[in-house]
Amino acid sequence: IPVNGCFRANQNLFGPYRLTFCLDRRGTYQVRGGGVSCDGRLTWRVSGRDILVDLQRTSCGRGRAWEAASMECRQVGGVLGAIAGRLLDIPVLSSLRCTYHPTVAGVGPRTFTATRQ
């Protein structure tokens, strides 16, 4: 099943911060909320049933930054029947269950579900 695509967390990650990430060749993520607007890069790979993601530290402007982190994601639920806007019936992941591992001292991991956008 193809993994590529963009996913949005179904709940806030920490406080008011919502994560969206794209698993594609360029690998990007966005964090929005609480007056913060961060756009960063990520790298990812598939290992068995897991998708392993590394988020790079990025500046959010106004002297703020989103720290580096890692995530482990796995498919949950079913698959979508076709890629939107295409005639090919290629199954794609519809949602992921991810555990976010921050590098900030004293902050524990967070688990969330992310849905394909």
Rosetta blueprint (number, residue, H / E / L):
1 I L
2 P L
3 V L
4 N L
5 G E
6 C E
7 F E
8 R E
9 A E
10 N L
11 Q L
12 N L
13 L L
14 F E
15 G L
16 P L
17 Y E
18 R E
19 L E
20 T E
21 F E
22 C E
23 L E
24 D L
25 R L
26 R L
27 G L
28 T E
29 Y E
30 Q E
31 V E
32 R E
33 G E
34 G L
35 G L
36 V E
37 S E
38 C E
39 D E
40 G E
41 R E
42 L E
43 T E
44 W E
45 R E
46 V E
47 S E
48 G L
49 R L
50 D E
51 I E
52 L E
53 V E
54 D E
55 L E
56 Q L
57 R L
58 T E
59 S E
60 C E
61 G E
62 R L
63 G L
64 R E
65 A E
66 W E
67 E L
68 A L
69 A E
70 S E
71 M E
72 E E
73 C E
74 R E
75 Q E
76 V E
77 G E
78 G E
79 V E
80 L E
81 G L
82 A L
83 I L
84 A L
85 G L
86 R L
87 L L
88 L L
89 D L
90 I L
91 P L
92 V E
93 L E
94 S E
95 S E
96 L E
97 R E
98 C E
99 T E
100 Y E
101 H E
102 P E
103 T L
104 V L
105 A L
106 G L
107 V L
108 G L
109 P L
110 R E
111 T E
112 F E
113 T E
114 A E
115 T E
116 R E
117 Q L
